[in-house]
Structure formats: structure tokens, C-alpha cells
Amino acid sequence: MKFKIPAEGGEDEINMAPMIDMVFLLLIFFMVASHMSKMDRTPVELPVADKSKVPERAHGRQLITIRSHDQTGEEVDVIMNLKPVQVEEIAPYVSKLLSEDPKAEVYLRADRYAKHKHVKKVMAACAEGGVVNVIFATFESGN
């Protein structure tokens, strides 16, 4: 079977609509994905520590944030997976997390104004759930 090529070149056009749609879908996907990775960080004022170090492997840790309402630190919000949670909900969640990944660890970000009693409750809940390794987020001092 031979193909016949029109002498005048024909009017073959490429339909660009599907490609343009795909480009817009990819653009929206990457914009949302980059925004979600930044949303993981609830804004808090971290404490400053002289001996703070950047952890070697912080990726894959369960992030728990303790955010103070004001500078008195009496009222706090505990945030896990971008949702406010009660301290009582932490132990069952980390227990489930450990059953899925026995090497799971917790990354705890506490506001510098949060009272230690709130941090202690969260740490106790993590221990009750079976987590033995907790990293505390701090800023490194200039000294």
C-alpha cells in the first residue's frame, strides 16, 4: 500500500488544545504541591539554644507543633498533620505510626512562650505511644 502525499502540502493542523490543557494542569499541580510542602510549617517563635544542631535526617519524622496564643504561654494549640489536636489523640496516633514504621521519630516544634507543662504533656503522650526519639526544633544562637 502506497501513501499519497498531496501536491499542495495539505492542511494538516496539530490540535494544541489538549497540550495546553496538560500544561495548565501540570502548572496547577506543581503550585499546589509546593504550597503544601510549605504549609507543613505552622509559624511559631522557636527558642534559641547555644548547642543546637541541624539533624542529619529530619525527613520522614512526625511533626508536632505547640503554638502559644500569647506571650504568657498559658493557652496553647497542639497541631499535628495541619490539624489542631488534643493531647489525648497523640498517643494512639503515634502508636499506629510506629506499627507502620518501627523507626518513626517525632519532630517537636514548641513556641518559645509555651509553658513547659504543655511540652511535657506532649512528650508524655509520645512516650505513651511508644516513641523513644524526639527532636526539638530550636534556632542556633549567634555565639
MODELLER restraints for C-alpha pairs under 7 A, 6 or more apart:
rsr = mdl.restraints
at = mdl.atoms
rsr.add(forms.Gaussian(group=physical.xy_distance, feature=features.Distance(at['CA:40:A'], at['CA:82:A']), mean=6.57, stdev=0.5))
rsr.add(forms.Gaussian(group=physical.xy_distance, feature=features.Distance(at['CA:44:A'], at['CA:67:A']), mean=6.05, stdev=0.5))
rsr.add(forms.Gaussian(group=physical.xy_distance, feature=features.Distance(at['CA:44:A'], at['CA:111:A']), mean=5.23, stdev=0.5))
rsr.add(forms.Gaussian(group=physical.xy_distance, feature=features.Distance(at['CA:45:A'], at['CA:111:A']), mean=5.08, stdev=0.5))
rsr.add(forms.Gaussian(group=physical.xy_distance, feature=features.Distance(at['CA:45:A'], at['CA:112:A']), mean=5.65, stdev=0.5))
rsr.add(forms.Gaussian(group=physical.xy_distance, feature=features.Distance(at['CA:46:A'], at['CA:110:A']), mean=6.43, stdev=0.5))
rsr.add(forms.Gaussian(group=physical.xy_distance, feature=features.Distance(at['CA:46:A'], at['CA:111:A']), mean=5.18, stdev=0.5))
rsr.add(forms.Gaussian(group=physical.xy_distance, feature=features.Distance(at['CA:46:A'], at['CA:112:A']), mean=5.11, stdev=0.5))
rsr.add(forms.Gaussian(group=physical.xy_distance, feature=features.Distance(at['CA:46:A'], at['CA:137:A']), mean=6.86, stdev=0.5))
rsr.add(forms.Gaussian(group=physical.xy_distance, feature=features.Distance(at['CA:46:A'], at['CA:138:A']), mean=5.35, stdev=0.5))
rsr.add(forms.Gaussian(group=physical.xy_distance, feature=features.Distance(at['CA:46:A'], at['CA:139:A']), mean=6.32, stdev=0.5))
rsr.add(forms.Gaussian(group=physical.xy_distance, feature=features.Distance(at['CA:47:A'], at['CA:111:A']), mean=6.88, stdev=0.5))
rsr.add(forms.Gaussian(group=physical.xy_distance, feature=features.Distance(at['CA:47:A'], at['CA:112:A']), mean=4.56, stdev=0.5))
rsr.add(forms.Gaussian(group=physical.xy_distance, feature=features.Distance(at['CA:47:A'], at['CA:138:A']), mean=5.22, stdev=0.5))
rsr.add(forms.Gaussian(group=physical.xy_distance, feature=features.Distance(at['CA:47:A'], at['CA:139:A']), mean=6.17, stdev=0.5))
rsr.add(forms.Gaussian(group=physical.xy_distance, feature=features.Distance(at['CA:48:A'], at['CA:138:A']), mean=5.53, stdev=0.5))
rsr.add(forms.Gaussian(group=physical.xy_distance, feature=features.Distance(at['CA:48:A'], at['CA:139:A']), mean=4.65, stdev=0.5))
rsr.add(forms.Gaussian(group=physical.xy_distance, feature=features.Distance(at['CA:48:A'], at['CA:140:A']), mean=5.79, stdev=0.5))
rsr.add(forms.Gaussian(group=physical.xy_distance, feature=features.Distance(at['CA:48:A'], at['CA:141:A']), mean=5.72, stdev=0.5))
rsr.add(forms.Gaussian(group=physical.xy_distance, feature=features.Distance(at['CA:49:A'], at['CA:138:A']), mean=6.21, stdev=0.5))
rsr.add(forms.Gaussian(group=physical.xy_distance, feature=features.Distance(at['CA:49:A'], at['CA:139:A']), mean=6.19, stdev=0.5))
rsr.add(forms.Gaussian(group=physical.xy_distance, feature=features.Distance(at['CA:49:A'], at['CA:140:A']), mean=5.49, stdev=0.5))
rsr.add(forms.Gaussian(group=physical.xy_distance, feature=features.Distance(at['CA:49:A'], at['CA:141:A']), mean=5.75, stdev=0.5))
rsr.add(forms.Gaussian(group=physical.xy_distance, feature=features.Distance(at['CA:50:A'], at['CA:140:A']), mean=6.05, stdev=0.5))
rsr.add(forms.Gaussian(group=physical.xy_distance, feature=features.Distance(at['CA:50:A'], at['CA:141:A']), mean=5.19, stdev=0.5))
rsr.add(forms.Gaussian(group=physical.xy_distance, feature=features.Distance(at['CA:50:A'], at['CA:143:A']), mean=6.88, stdev=0.5))
rsr.add(forms.Gaussian(group=physical.xy_distance, feature=features.Distance(at['CA:52:A'], at['CA:138:A']), mean=6.56, stdev=0.5))
rsr.add(forms.Gaussian(group=physical.xy_distance, feature=features.Distance(at['CA:52:A'], at['CA:139:A']), mean=6.89, stdev=0.5))
rsr.add(forms.Gaussian(group=physical.xy_distance, feature=features.Distance(at['CA:52:A'], at['CA:140:A']), mean=5.28, stdev=0.5))
rsr.add(forms.Gaussian(group=physical.xy_distance, feature=features.Distance(at['CA:61:A'], at['CA:104:A']), mean=6.36, stdev=0.5))
rsr.add(forms.Gaussian(group=physical.xy_distance, feature=features.Distance(at['CA:61:A'], at['CA:105:A']), mean=5.13, stdev=0.5))
rsr.add(forms.Gaussian(group=physical.xy_distance, feature=features.Distance(at['CA:61:A'], at['CA:106:A']), mean=5.30, stdev=0.5))
rsr.add(forms.Gaussian(group=physical.xy_distance, feature=features.Distance(at['CA:61:A'], at['CA:107:A']), mean=5.87, stdev=0.5))
rsr.add(forms.Gaussian(group=physical.xy_distance, feature=features.Distance(at['CA:62:A'], at['CA:105:A']), mean=6.27, stdev=0.5))
rsr.add(forms.Gaussian(group=physical.xy_distance, feature=features.Distance(at['CA:62:A'], at['CA:106:A']), mean=4.72, stdev=0.5))
rsr.add(forms.Gaussian(group=physical.xy_distance, feature=features.Distance(at['CA:62:A'], at['CA:107:A']), mean=5.84, stdev=0.5))
rsr.add(forms.Gaussian(group=physical.xy_distance, feature=features.Distance(at['CA:63:A'], at['CA:80:A']), mean=6.30, stdev=0.5))
rsr.add(forms.Gaussian(group=physical.xy_distance, feature=features.Distance(at['CA:63:A'], at['CA:106:A']), mean=6.04, stdev=0.5))
rsr.add(forms.Gaussian(group=physical.xy_distance, feature=features.Distance(at['CA:63:A'], at['CA:107:A']), mean=4.82, stdev=0.5))
rsr.add(forms.Gaussian(group=physical.xy_distance, feature=features.Distance(at['CA:63:A'], at['CA:108:A']), mean=6.08, stdev=0.5))
rsr.add(forms.Gaussian(group=physical.xy_distance, feature=features.Distance(at['CA:64:A'], at['CA:79:A']), mean=5.80, stdev=0.5))
rsr.add(forms.Gaussian(group=physical.xy_distance, feature=features.Distance(at['CA:64:A'], at['CA:80:A']), mean=4.89, stdev=0.5))
rsr.add(forms.Gaussian(group=physical.xy_distance, feature=features.Distance(at['CA:64:A'], at['CA:107:A']), mean=6.23, stdev=0.5))
rsr.add(forms.Gaussian(group=physical.xy_distance, feature=features.Distance(at['CA:64:A'], at['CA:108:A']), mean=5.01, stdev=0.5))
rsr.add(forms.Gaussian(group=physical.xy_distance, feature=features.Distance(at['CA:64:A'], at['CA:109:A']), mean=6.20, stdev=0.5))
rsr.add(forms.Gaussian(group=physical.xy_distance, feature=features.Distance(at['CA:65:A'], at['CA:78:A']), mean=5.72, stdev=0.5))
rsr.add(forms.Gaussian(group=physical.xy_distance, feature=features.Distance(at['CA:65:A'], at['CA:79:A']), mean=5.02, stdev=0.5))
rsr.add(forms.Gaussian(group=physical.xy_distance, feature=features.Distance(at['CA:65:A'], at['CA:80:A']), mean=6.53, stdev=0.5))
rsr.add(forms.Gaussian(group=physical.xy_distance, feature=features.Distance(at['CA:65:A'], at['CA:108:A']), mean=5.94, stdev=0.5))
rsr.add(forms.Gaussian(group=physical.xy_distance, feature=features.Distance(at['CA:65:A'], at['CA:109:A']), mean=4.63, stdev=0.5))
rsr.add(forms.Gaussian(group=physical.xy_distance, feature=features.Distance(at['CA:65:A'], at['CA:110:A']), mean=5.73, stdev=0.5))
rsr.add(forms.Gaussian(group=physical.xy_distance, feature=features.Distance(at['CA:66:A'], at['CA:76:A']), mean=6.41, stdev=0.5))
rsr.add(forms.Gaussian(group=physical.xy_distance, feature=features.Distance(at['CA:66:A'], at['CA:77:A']), mean=5.71, stdev=0.5))
rsr.add(forms.Gaussian(group=physical.xy_distance, feature=features.Distance(at['CA:66:A'], at['CA:78:A']), mean=4.64, stdev=0.5))
rsr.add(forms.Gaussian(group=physical.xy_distance, feature=features.Distance(at['CA:66:A'], at['CA:79:A']), mean=6.38, stdev=0.5))
rsr.add(forms.Gaussian(group=physical.xy_distance, feature=features.Distance(at['CA:66:A'], at['CA:109:A']), mean=6.14, stdev=0.5))
rsr.add(forms.Gaussian(group=physical.xy_distance, feature=features.Distance(at['CA:66:A'], at['CA:110:A']), mean=4.52, stdev=0.5))
rsr.add(forms.Gaussian(group=physical.xy_distance, feature=features.Distance(at['CA:66:A'], at['CA:111:A']), mean=6.00, stdev=0.5))
rsr.add(forms.Gaussian(group=physical.xy_distance, feature=features.Distance(at['CA:67:A'], at['CA:76:A']), mean=5.36, stdev=0.5))
rsr.add(forms.Gaussian(group=physical.xy_distance, feature=features.Distance(at['CA:67:A'], at['CA:77:A']), mean=5.13, stdev=0.5))
rsr.add(forms.Gaussian(group=physical.xy_distance, feature=features.Distance(at['CA:67:A'], at['CA:78:A']), mean=6.46, stdev=0.5))
rsr.add(forms.Gaussian(group=physical.xy_distance, feature=features.Distance(at['CA:67:A'], at['CA:110:A']), mean=6.30, stdev=0.5))
rsr.add(forms.Gaussian(group=physical.xy_distance, feature=features.Distance(at['CA:67:A'], at['CA:111:A']), mean=5.24, stdev=0.5))
rsr.add(forms.Gaussian(group=physical.xy_distance, feature=features.Distance(at['CA:67:A'], at['CA:114:A']), mean=6.93, stdev=0.5))
rsr.add(forms.Gaussian(group=physical.xy_distance, feature=features.Distance(at['CA:68:A'], at['CA:75:A']), mean=6.09, stdev=0.5))
rsr.add(forms.Gaussian(group=physical.xy_distance, feature=features.Distance(at['CA:68:A'], at['CA:76:A']), mean=4.34, stdev=0.5))
rsr.add(forms.Gaussian(group=physical.xy_distance, feature=features.Distance(at['CA:68:A'], at['CA:77:A']), mean=6.47, stdev=0.5))
rsr.add(forms.Gaussian(group=physical.xy_distance, feature=features.Distance(at['CA:68:A'], at['CA:111:A']), mean=5.91, stdev=0.5))
rsr.add(forms.Gaussian(group=physical.xy_distance, feature=features.Distance(at['CA:68:A'], at['CA:113:A']), mean=6.20, stdev=0.5))
rsr.add(forms.Gaussian(group=physical.xy_distance, feature=features.Distance(at['CA:68:A'], at['CA:114:A']), mean=5.20, stdev=0.5))
rsr.add(forms.Gaussian(group=physical.xy_distance, feature=features.Distance(at['CA:69:A'], at['CA:75:A']), mean=5.74, stdev=0.5))
rsr.add(forms.Gaussian(group=physical.xy_distance, feature=features.Distance(at['CA:69:A'], at['CA:76:A']), mean=5.64, stdev=0.5))
rsr.add(forms.Gaussian(group=physical.xy_distance, feature=features.Distance(at['CA:71:A'], at['CA:113:A']), mean=5.36, stdev=0.5))
rsr.add(forms.Gaussian(group=physical.xy_distance, feature=features.Distance(at['CA:72:A'], at['CA:113:A']), mean=6.49, stdev=0.5))
rsr.add(forms.Gaussian(group=physical.xy_distance, feature=features.Distance(at['CA:73:A'], at['CA:113:A']), mean=4.91, stdev=0.5))
rsr.add(forms.Gaussian(group=physical.xy_distance, feature=features.Distance(at['CA:73:A'], at['CA:114:A']), mean=4.17, stdev=0.5))
rsr.add(forms.Gaussian(group=physical.xy_distance, feature=features.Distance(at['CA:73:A'], at['CA:115:A']), mean=5.22, stdev=0.5))
rsr.add(forms.Gaussian(group=physical.xy_distance, feature=features.Distance(at['CA:74:A'], at['CA:114:A']), mean=6.89, stdev=0.5))
rsr.add(forms.Gaussian(group=physical.xy_distance, feature=features.Distance(at['CA:74:A'], at['CA:115:A']), mean=6.38, stdev=0.5))
rsr.add(forms.Gaussian(group=physical.xy_distance, feature=features.Distance(at['CA:76:A'], at['CA:114:A']), mean=6.74, stdev=0.5))
rsr.add(forms.Gaussian(group=physical.xy_distance, feature=features.Distance(at['CA:77:A'], at['CA:84:A']), mean=6.45, stdev=0.5))
rsr.add(forms.Gaussian(group=physical.xy_distance, feature=features.Distance(at['CA:78:A'], at['CA:84:A']), mean=5.58, stdev=0.5))
rsr.add(forms.Gaussian(group=physical.xy_distance, feature=features.Distance(at['CA:78:A'], at['CA:85:A']), mean=5.67, stdev=0.5))
rsr.add(forms.Gaussian(group=physical.xy_distance, feature=features.Distance(at['CA:78:A'], at['CA:86:A']), mean=6.72, stdev=0.5))
rsr.add(forms.Gaussian(group=physical.xy_distance, feature=features.Distance(at['CA:79:A'], at['CA:85:A']), mean=5.77, stdev=0.5))
rsr.add(forms.Gaussian(group=physical.xy_distance, feature=features.Distance(at['CA:87:A'], at['CA:122:A']), mean=6.11, stdev=0.5))
rsr.add(forms.Gaussian(group=physical.xy_distance, feature=features.Distance(at['CA:87:A'], at['CA:125:A']), mean=6.74, stdev=0.5))
rsr.add(forms.Gaussian(group=physical.xy_distance, feature=features.Distance(at['CA:90:A'], at['CA:125:A']), mean=5.91, stdev=0.5))
rsr.add(forms.Gaussian(group=physical.xy_distance, feature=features.Distance(at['CA:90:A'], at['CA:126:A']), mean=6.54, stdev=0.5))
rsr.add(forms.Gaussian(group=physical.xy_distance, feature=features.Distance(at['CA:91:A'], at['CA:125:A']), mean=4.90, stdev=0.5))
rsr.add(forms.Gaussian(group=physical.xy_distance, feature=features.Distance(at['CA:91:A'], at['CA:126:A']), mean=5.53, stdev=0.5))
rsr.add(forms.Gaussian(group=physical.xy_distance, feature=features.Distance(at['CA:91:A'], at['CA:128:A']), mean=5.69, stdev=0.5))
rsr.add(forms.Gaussian(group=physical.xy_distance, feature=features.Distance(at['CA:91:A'], at['CA:129:A']), mean=4.10, stdev=0.5))
rsr.add(forms.Gaussian(group=physical.xy_distance, feature=features.Distance(at['CA:92:A'], at['CA:129:A']), mean=6.01, stdev=0.5))
rsr.add(forms.Gaussian(group=physical.xy_distance, feature=features.Distance(at['CA:94:A'], at['CA:126:A']), mean=6.57, stdev=0.5))
rsr.add(forms.Gaussian(group=physical.xy_distance, feature=features.Distance(at['CA:94:A'], at['CA:129:A']), mean=5.32, stdev=0.5))
rsr.add(forms.Gaussian(group=physical.xy_distance, feature=features.Distance(at['CA:95:A'], at['CA:129:A']), mean=4.43, stdev=0.5))
rsr.add(forms.Gaussian(group=physical.xy_distance, feature=features.Distance(at['CA:95:A'], at['CA:130:A']), mean=6.03, stdev=0.5))
rsr.add(forms.Gaussian(group=physical.xy_distance, feature=features.Distance(at['CA:97:A'], at['CA:104:A']), mean=6.91, stdev=0.5))
rsr.add(forms.Gaussian(group=physical.xy_distance, feature=features.Distance(at['CA:98:A'], at['CA:104:A']), mean=5.79, stdev=0.5))
rsr.add(forms.Gaussian(group=physical.xy_distance, feature=features.Distance(at['CA:105:A'], at['CA:131:A']), mean=6.38, stdev=0.5))
rsr.add(forms.Gaussian(group=physical.xy_distance, feature=features.Distance(at['CA:105:A'], at['CA:133:A']), mean=5.38, stdev=0.5))
rsr.add(forms.Gaussian(group=physical.xy_distance, feature=features.Distance(at['CA:105:A'], at['CA:134:A']), mean=6.08, stdev=0.5))
rsr.add(forms.Gaussian(group=physical.xy_distance, feature=features.Distance(at['CA:106:A'], at['CA:133:A']), mean=6.53, stdev=0.5))
rsr.add(forms.Gaussian(group=physical.xy_distance, feature=features.Distance(at['CA:106:A'], at['CA:134:A']), mean=4.80, stdev=0.5))
rsr.add(forms.Gaussian(group=physical.xy_distance, feature=features.Distance(at['CA:106:A'], at['CA:135:A']), mean=6.31, stdev=0.5))
rsr.add(forms.Gaussian(group=physical.xy_distance, feature=features.Distance(at['CA:107:A'], at['CA:134:A']), mean=5.82, stdev=0.5))
rsr.add(forms.Gaussian(group=physical.xy_distance, feature=features.Distance(at['CA:107:A'], at['CA:135:A']), mean=4.84, stdev=0.5))
rsr.add(forms.Gaussian(group=physical.xy_distance, feature=features.Distance(at['CA:107:A'], at['CA:136:A']), mean=6.13, stdev=0.5))
rsr.add(forms.Gaussian(group=physical.xy_distance, feature=features.Distance(at['CA:108:A'], at['CA:134:A']), mean=6.74, stdev=0.5))
rsr.add(forms.Gaussian(group=physical.xy_distance, feature=features.Distance(at['CA:108:A'], at['CA:135:A']), mean=5.94, stdev=0.5))
rsr.add(forms.Gaussian(group=physical.xy_distance, feature=features.Distance(at['CA:108:A'], at['CA:136:A']), mean=4.96, stdev=0.5))
rsr.add(forms.Gaussian(group=physical.xy_distance, feature=features.Distance(at['CA:108:A'], at['CA:137:A']), mean=6.16, stdev=0.5))
rsr.add(forms.Gaussian(group=physical.xy_distance, feature=features.Distance(at['CA:109:A'], at['CA:136:A']), mean=6.05, stdev=0.5))
rsr.add(forms.Gaussian(group=physical.xy_distance, feature=features.Distance(at['CA:109:A'], at['CA:137:A']), mean=5.03, stdev=0.5))
